[in-house]
Amino acid sequence: MSEQIRDKIVTICNEKIDKKGQGVQVSFYAFFTNKNNDPVNLMKVARWWIEEHQLNHFEKATKILNMMELLDFSRTK
């Protein structure tokens, strides 16, 4: 997962929390448009969500935010 995608996930989770509260849940589809215009990144996030972390289809946005904070991009630079 790229830093750009991580930043987008953080922004969207924060927006949803601001609008609907701490209990709001998100799916990895929430980070992409319905037009499937970014299939490569969609699959990267889907693999991260489903294969690497075995998350449910919907998870609390606060949980996803915490997971984003733990991502270490220094290893790939």
PLY file of the C-alpha trace (Angstrom):
ply
format ascii 1.0
element vertex 77
property float x
property float y
property float z
element edge 76
property int vertex1
property int vertex2
end_header
0.00 0.00 0.00
1.34 3.42 -0.91
1.52 6.47 1.33
-0.91 8.20 -1.04
-3.53 5.49 -0.54
-2.90 5.45 3.20
-3.47 9.22 3.32
-6.71 8.84 1.35
-7.92 6.12 3.75
-7.12 8.33 6.76
-8.97 11.28 5.23
-12.07 9.25 4.38
-12.17 7.53 7.78
-11.87 10.89 9.54
-14.66 12.35 7.39
-16.96 9.42 8.14
-16.20 9.61 11.88
-16.89 13.35 11.87
-20.24 12.82 10.13
-21.48 9.63 11.81
-19.53 9.22 15.04
-16.97 6.86 16.54
-18.99 3.74 15.80
-19.15 4.20 12.02
-17.93 1.28 9.96
-16.23 1.28 6.57
-15.49 -1.19 3.81
-12.36 -1.01 1.67
-14.69 -0.04 -1.19
-15.30 3.29 0.59
-11.88 4.47 -0.52
-12.61 4.14 -4.25
-15.17 5.41 -6.74
-17.76 3.06 -8.16
-16.27 3.55 -11.63
-13.41 1.09 -11.04
-10.93 3.63 -12.40
-8.09 2.46 -10.13
-8.18 -1.35 -10.19
-4.50 -1.83 -9.26
-4.78 0.12 -6.02
-8.20 -1.35 -5.29
-6.68 -4.83 -5.43
-3.71 -3.77 -3.27
-6.07 -2.46 -0.58
-8.33 -5.51 -0.94
-5.36 -7.85 -0.44
-4.16 -5.83 2.54
-7.69 -5.86 4.02
-8.69 -9.45 3.28
-5.53 -11.55 2.89
-3.02 -9.82 5.16
-5.32 -8.79 8.00
-8.39 -11.01 7.50
-10.71 -8.12 8.29
-14.49 -8.37 8.00
-16.19 -6.66 5.08
-17.10 -3.76 7.40
-14.80 -2.59 10.21
-14.89 0.38 12.51
-13.24 3.40 10.93
-11.36 4.00 14.20
-9.80 0.54 13.92
-8.67 1.22 10.35
-7.22 4.60 11.40
-5.20 2.89 14.12
-3.92 0.34 11.60
-2.90 3.13 9.21
-0.82 4.73 11.98
1.14 1.49 12.33
2.14 1.29 8.66
5.90 1.74 8.25
6.93 3.15 4.90
10.56 3.66 5.90
11.31 0.02 5.02
10.45 0.59 1.38
12.50 3.75 0.84
0 1
1 2
2 3
3 4
4 5
5 6
6 7
7 8
8 9
9 10
10 11
11 12
12 13
13 14
14 15
15 16
16 17
17 18
18 19
19 20
20 21
21 22
22 23
23 24
24 25
25 26
26 27
27 28
28 29
29 30
30 31
31 32
32 33
33 34
34 35
35 36
36 37
37 38
38 39
39 40
40 41
41 42
42 43
43 44
44 45
45 46
46 47
47 48
48 49
49 50
50 51
51 52
52 53
53 54
54 55
55 56
56 57
57 58
58 59
59 60
60 61
61 62
62 63
63 64
64 65
65 66
66 67
67 68
68 69
69 70
70 71
71 72
72 73
73 74
74 75
75 76
